Amino acid sequence: MDNANSENLWHYNTRLRNFANQNRKGMTKAEACIWKFILRGRGLKGYQFRRQRPILNYIADFMCKELMLVIEVDGLIHLREDIAANDIVRENALKQIGFAVIRFDNEEVLNDMANVKRKLLFFIEEFEGGRRTSHPL
């Protein structure tokens, strides 16, 4: 499959648009916090993030086109073996089209926002320096 880019609209999946809109209205507390305090309004070094973005057959919690970055915020359900296995498949599919994926659990977002921001800034520094790693953190 082709890398995500403006020509293929970053593999935007229109069939998931309504579901993504519903998710945007019902974000989890952790998703709302990372959005409000870090990502919203180009708050992270001027980069624009989109919430609940349909990519391929998935809805990414947050996506930045310029950074080719997907951020996932995981609740306790992601500890279940079947859900964790699906997360691996999803992450691999996103990586195959050129996205980096950073995962945070709800507890880290809610209890250590400074560290979440530090990890994201580290990724951006690596990206801007042309040293993007395949597994940022």
Phi, psi and omega per residue, in radians:
M1 nan 2.540 -3.118
D2 -1.174 2.622 3.011
N3 -1.079 2.590 3.103
A4 -1.187 2.390 3.113
N5 -2.844 -3.141 -3.085
S6 -1.140 -0.523 -3.132
E7 -1.152 -0.616 3.114
N8 -1.856 0.308 3.087
L9 0.959 0.614 3.122
W10 0.968 0.629 3.130
H11 0.965 0.678 3.098
Y12 -1.075 2.286 -3.102
N13 -1.836 1.790 -3.087
T14 -1.141 -0.447 -3.140
R15 -1.149 -0.374 -3.127
L16 -1.720 0.064 -3.048
R17 -1.004 -0.853 -3.104
N18 -1.103 -0.725 3.117
F19 -1.132 -0.699 3.109
A20 -1.105 -0.714 3.099
N21 -1.071 -0.717 3.084
Q22 -1.098 -0.751 3.126
N23 -1.081 -0.646 -3.138
R24 -1.088 -0.653 -3.132
K25 -1.320 -0.374 -3.085
G26 -2.127 0.805 -3.126
M27 -1.096 2.636 3.048
T28 -1.223 2.902 3.129
K29 -1.041 -0.745 -3.134
A30 -1.141 -0.751 3.104
E31 -1.074 -0.754 3.135
A32 -1.095 -0.659 3.141
C33 -1.187 -0.828 -3.133
I34 -1.130 -0.592 3.099
W35 -1.174 -0.902 -3.041
K36 -1.170 -0.741 -2.980
F37 -1.690 -0.222 -3.111
I38 -2.249 -0.890 -2.898
L39 -1.626 -0.551 -2.998
R40 -1.088 2.514 3.032
G41 1.081 0.655 -3.136
R42 0.993 0.627 -3.073
G43 -1.269 -0.163 -3.133
L44 -1.926 1.531 3.112
K45 0.972 0.509 3.060
G46 1.459 0.043 -3.137
Y47 -1.442 2.460 3.139
Q48 -1.603 2.181 3.058
F49 -1.918 2.571 3.078
R50 -2.009 2.462 3.140
R51 -1.591 2.533 3.018
Q52 0.806 1.094 -3.052
R53 -1.682 2.088 3.092
P54 -1.221 2.089 3.091
I55 -2.306 2.228 -3.065
L56 0.951 -2.200 3.118
N57 -1.826 0.438 -3.057
Y58 -2.247 2.838 2.994
I59 -2.060 1.963 3.123
A60 -1.356 2.415 3.100
D61 -1.004 -0.852 3.115
F62 -2.496 2.535 -3.133
M63 -2.495 2.410 3.038
C64 -2.129 2.052 -3.123
K65 -1.124 -0.806 -3.061
E66 -1.072 -0.658 -3.119
L67 -1.568 -0.161 -3.029
M68 0.907 0.878 -3.031
L69 -2.195 2.339 2.988
V70 -1.999 2.329 3.072
I71 -1.988 2.240 3.094
E72 -2.016 2.369 3.085
V73 -1.996 2.005 -2.977
D74 -1.832 2.292 3.009
G75 -1.531 -3.074 -3.092
L76 -1.065 -0.474 -3.119
I77 -1.051 -0.423 -3.125
H78 -1.277 -0.086 3.037
L79 -1.428 -0.316 3.089
R80 -1.113 2.448 -3.057
E81 -1.017 -0.771 -3.110
D82 -1.188 -0.676 3.118
I83 -1.195 -0.744 3.115
A84 -1.064 -0.679 3.106
A85 -1.126 -0.731 3.086
N86 -1.111 -0.651 3.109
D87 -1.066 -0.680 3.129
I88 -1.130 -0.780 3.119
V89 -1.064 -0.806 -3.136
R90 -1.066 -0.822 -3.128
E91 -1.086 -0.738 3.117
N92 -1.110 -0.702 3.118
A93 -1.105 -0.733 3.126
L94 -1.160 -0.685 3.111
K95 -1.156 -0.613 -3.140
Q96 -1.093 -0.474 3.124
I97 -1.749 0.206 2.970
G98 1.833 -0.034 3.139
F99 -1.472 2.510 2.883
A100 -1.566 2.614 -3.136
V101 -2.207 2.212 3.040
I102 -2.043 2.282 -3.126
R103 -1.972 2.422 3.004
F104 -2.235 2.562 3.008
D105 -1.612 2.788 -3.089
N106 -0.922 -0.750 -3.079
E107 -1.055 -0.747 3.137
E108 -1.112 -0.759 -3.139
V109 -1.111 -0.770 -3.065
L110 -1.335 -0.499 -3.018
N111 -1.956 -0.205 -3.100
D112 -2.567 1.021 -3.098
M113 -1.037 -0.575 3.137
A114 -1.084 -0.689 3.130
N115 -1.234 -0.650 3.075
V116 -1.037 -0.843 3.139
K117 -1.106 -0.704 3.124
R118 -1.042 -0.779 3.139
K119 -1.111 -0.710 3.128
L120 -1.184 -0.703 3.094
L121 -1.133 -0.641 3.081
F122 -1.076 -0.782 3.102
F123 -1.021 -0.796 -3.113
I124 -1.103 -0.738 3.104
E125 -1.046 -0.742 3.106
E126 -1.117 -0.751 -3.135
F127 -1.106 -0.855 -3.102
E128 -1.153 -0.496 3.117
G129 -1.500 0.044 3.127
G130 1.274 0.349 -3.095
R131 -2.027 0.545 -3.084
R132 -0.971 2.215 3.120
T133 -1.609 2.757 -3.130
S134 -1.261 -0.453 3.108
H135 -2.311 1.611 -2.954
P136 -1.059 -0.667 -3.086
L137 -2.651 nan nan
